Amino acid sequence: MNIDIAVLSGDGIGVEVTAAGMQVLEYITRKNGHKVNAAYADVGWAAIDKYGTALPPITREICKKSKAILFGAVGLPDRDQSLPQAQRPERVALLELRKGLFANLRHVVLPPGLADHCPLKKSLISAGIDIMIIRELTGGLYYGKPQGIQGQAGQRSAVDTMAYTEHEIRRILKVGFETARQRRRRLTSVDKANILATSQLWRETAVAMAKDYPDIQLEHMYVDNASMQLLRRPTEFDVIVTENTFGDILSDEASMLCGSIGLVPSACLGENASATPFYEPIHGSAPDIAGKNKANPVGSILTVAMMLRYTFGLEQDAAAIEKACFKVLNEATVLTGDLGGTSGCTEVTAAIIAAL
């Protein structure tokens, strides 16, 4: 099989972790008789410095022609402040490249060997943590209209609009139900139906759809309660499905349950071929450690596994990468500084390849 991908390393540690992910991808595909065709392109500040924009036309074209996008990170806080918000890399690059990709899957796993790095006491995590968070990505507050700030200084007002259609809700809930069916058959739908009209429509739709999935145990939970229960009983969650803003917040909270945000991969998926699937670790560019071989590559490597599974259908290859990553993490002898280790990005990558 040909693995045709666009590789957008971006800014900060995005360069290092994407290189690590590509090393693992090249190794396992070569081992199993596949061929990687990688087209590298500039994005973020690397693109601004060269083309004057965070997402130049040449990068857009490369992404459009590829079957998947492997992304690093964008944004440099010190430099971002020099640009209007509408021109900053996260808004220009991320929102544009993910346009049309409505399902954001973030997989949070606490390997037993990293139990000491979880901020929760061991009695709460003894059964292990393995949560798939599915966040709706194209609706809600981030895209609703009207939106913006208006008025004169001292008398300004601001508005953001949370809006959802039944179609948008049904398609993300379907991803939730179908994903739960492939896992432990438990689905938690998170909303704020006691207050928000969008959440009332969300819950009504979830209840109606549940009749088509009698094998799935559906639980409804208000978002404020969900944020508490992730800390009180994290081992009981299987699949969480929720709207855009709630999913953004809850997935970052959940990422700390596994010891480091550097361990969490994500996939952004759509429903047709018009939008290229987008894969990235959920961490940022971390410019303070960029170029120092301190970045944790595991999130990017696990992101490669998600790409092989969801876009290319290579389940065995994806599972092999995940097994190798968790073997290294459980042995806990080759770890980066965010996990209390002294190894570098390159050493951790080499250990994972050795485990493969």
Residue pairs with C-beta under 8 A, 6 or more apart in sequence:
1 34
1 35
1 312
1 314
2 34
2 35
2 37
3 25
3 29
3 34
3 35
3 36
3 37
3 38
3 67
3 308
3 312
4 37
4 39
4 65
4 66
4 67
4 68
5 36
5 37
5 38
5 39
5 66
5 67
5 68
5 69
5 70
5 307
6 38
6 39
6 40
6 41
6 59
6 62
6 63
6 65
6 66
6 68
6 69
6 70
6 276
7 18
7 22
7 38
7 39
7 40
7 41
7 70
8 18
8 40
8 41
8 42
8 43
8 59
8 63
8 69
8 70
8 71
8 72
8 93
8 97
9 15
9 18
9 19
9 40
9 43
9 46
9 72
10 18
10 43
10 44
10 46
10 71
10 72
10 73
10 74
10 89
10 93
10 285
11 44
11 45
11 46
11 72
11 73
11 74
11 75
11 76
11 89
11 285
11 287
11 290
12 73
12 75
12 76
12 284
12 285
12 286
12 287
12 290
13 72
13 73
13 283
13 285
13 286
13 287
13 289
13 290
13 295
13 345
14 44
14 71
14 72
14 73
14 74
14 285
15 72
15 290
15 291
16 290
16 291
16 293
16 295
16 297
16 345
17 72
17 73
17 281
17 295
17 296
17 297
17 299
17 300
17 345
18 70
18 71
18 72
18 300
20 297
20 300
20 301
20 345
20 346
20 348
20 349
21 70
21 297
21 300
21 301
21 303
21 304
22 36
22 38
22 70
22 304
23 349
23 353
24 301
24 304
24 321
24 349
24 352
24 353
24 356
25 36
25 70
25 304
25 308
26 36
27 353
27 356
28 317
28 320
28 321
28 356
29 35
29 36
29 317
31 356
32 314
32 316
32 317
34 314
34 317
39 62
39 65
39 66
41 58
41 59
41 62
41 63
42 50
42 51
42 56
42 58
42 59
43 54
43 55
43 59
43 71
43 74
43 89
43 93
43 97
44 54
44 73
44 74
44 75
44 76
44 89
44 93
44 285
45 54
45 74
45 75
45 76
45 79
45 89
47 53
47 54
47 55
47 56
47 59
47 93
48 54
48 89
50 56
51 58
53 87
53 92
54 74
54 87
54 88
54 89
54 92
54 93
55 92
55 93
55 96
55 97
60 96
63 69
63 97
63 276
64 276
66 276
67 276
67 277
67 311
67 312
68 276
68 277
68 278
68 279
68 307
68 311
68 312
69 97
69 276
69 277
69 278
69 279
70 279
70 280
70 303
70 304
70 307
71 97
71 278
71 279
71 280
72 280
72 281
72 285
72 300
73 280
73 281
73 283
73 284
73 285
73 286
74 89
74 90
74 93
74 94
74 285
75 88
75 89
75 90
75 284
75 285
76 89
76 285
76 287
77 287
78 287
80 88
80 89
80 90
85 91
86 92
95 142
97 276
97 278
98 104
98 137
98 138
98 268
98 278
99 138
99 275
100 138
100 270
100 272
100 274
100 275
101 137
101 138
101 268
101 269
101 270
101 275
101 277
101 278
102 136
102 137
102 138
102 139
102 168
102 171
102 172
102 269
102 270
102 271
103 134
103 135
103 136
103 137
103 171
103 172
103 175
103 267
103 268
103 269
103 270
104 134
104 135
104 136
104 137
104 247
104 251
104 266
104 267
104 268
105 132
105 133
105 134
105 135
105 175
105 179
105 266
105 267
105 268
105 269
105 306
105 310
106 132
106 133
106 134
106 135
106 247
106 251
106 254
106 255
106 264
106 265
106 266
106 282
107 131
107 132
107 133
107 264
107 265
107 266
107 302
107 306
108 129
108 130
108 131
108 132
108 133
108 251
108 254
108 255
108 257
108 258
108 264
109 129
109 130
109 131
109 258
109 263
109 326
110 118
110 125
110 128
110 129
110 130
110 257
110 258
110 259
111 258
111 326
111 329
111 330
112 128
112 330
113 329
113 330
113 331
113 332
114 258
114 259
114 329
114 330
114 332
114 339
115 122
115 125
117 259
117 260
117 339
117 340
118 125
118 129
118 257
118 258
118 259
119 256
119 257
120 231
120 234
120 257
124 231
124 232
124 233
124 234
124 235
125 234
125 235
125 257
126 235
127 235
128 235
129 234
129 235
129 257
129 258
130 238
131 234
131 237
131 238
131 239
131 240
131 254
131 257
132 179
132 183
132 238
132 239
132 240
133 239
133 240
133 242
133 247
133 250
133 251
133 254
134 172
134 175
134 176
134 179
134 239
134 240
134 241
134 242
134 247
135 242
135 243
135 244
135 246
135 247
135 248
135 251
136 164
136 168
136 169
136 172
136 241
136 242
136 243
136 244
136 247
137 244
137 247
137 268
138 168
138 244
139 163
139 164
139 165
139 168
139 243
139 244
140 162
140 163
140 164
140 198
140 243
140 244
140 245
141 160
141 161
141 162
141 244
141 245
142 244
142 245
143 163
143 244
144 160
144 161
144 162
144 163
145 161
145 163
146 159
146 161
147 159
147 160
147 161
148 158
148 159
149 156
149 157
149 158
150 156
150 157
150 158
151 157
162 196
162 198
162 243
162 245
163 198
164 198
164 201
164 202
164 243
166 201
166 205
169 201
169 202
169 205
169 206
170 205
170 209
171 271
172 241
173 189
173 202
173 205
173 206
173 209
173 241
174 209
175 241
175 269
176 187
176 189
176 239
176 241
177 187
177 209
177 210
177 212
177 213
177 216
179 239
180 186
180 187
180 213
180 216
180 238
180 239
181 213
181 215
181 216
183 238
183 239
184 238
185 215
185 216
185 217
185 238
186 216
186 217
186 219
186 237
186 238
186 239
187 216
187 217
187 218
187 219
187 238
187 239
187 240
187 241
188 219
188 220
188 221
188 226
188 237
188 238
188 239
188 240
188 241
189 202
189 203
189 206
189 218
189 219
189 220
189 221
189 241
189 242
190 221
190 222
190 223
190 226
190 240
190 241
190 242
190 243
190 246
190 247
190 250
191 199
191 202
191 203
191 220
191 221
191 222
191 223
191 242
191 243
191 246
192 199
192 222
192 223
192 224
192 246
193 199
193 200
193 202
193 203
193 220
193 222
194 222
198 243
199 243
202 243
203 220
206 218
206 220
207 218
210 216
210 218
221 229
223 242
223 246
223 249
223 250
226 240
226 242
226 246
226 250
227 249
227 250
227 253
229 236
229 237
230 237
230 250
230 253
230 254
230 257
231 253
234 254
234 257
240 247
240 250
242 250
251 264
251 266
251 282
252 261
252 282
255 261
255 263
255 264
255 282
258 264
259 338
259 339
260 296
260 338
260 339
261 282
261 283
261 299
262 281
262 283
262 295
262 296
262 298
262 299
262 336
262 338
262 339
263 296
263 298
263 299
263 302
263 329
264 281
264 282
264 283
264 299
264 302
265 279
265 280
265 281
265 282
265 299
265 300
265 302
265 303
265 305
265 306
266 279
266 280
266 281
266 282
266 303
266 306
267 277
267 278
267 279
267 303
267 306
267 307
267 310
268 277
268 278
268 279
268 280
269 277
269 310
270 277
277 307
277 310
277 311
279 303
279 304
279 306
279 307
279 311
280 303
281 299
281 300
281 302
281 303
282 299
283 296
283 299
286 295
289 295
293 344
293 345
293 346
294 336
294 337
294 344
294 345
295 336
295 345
296 336
296 338
296 339
296 345
296 348
297 336
297 345
297 348
297 349
297 352
298 325
298 329
298 348
298 352
301 321
301 325
301 349
301 352
302 321
302 322
302 325
304 321
305 317
305 318
305 319
305 321
305 322
305 325
306 318
308 314
308 315
308 317
308 318
308 321
309 315
309 318
320 356
321 352
321 356
323 355
324 352
324 353
324 355
324 356
325 352
325 355
327 355
328 334
328 348
328 351
328 352
328 355
329 335
329 339
332 339
332 341
334 341
334 343
334 347
334 348
334 351
335 341
335 342
335 343
335 348
336 343
336 344
336 345
336 348
343 351
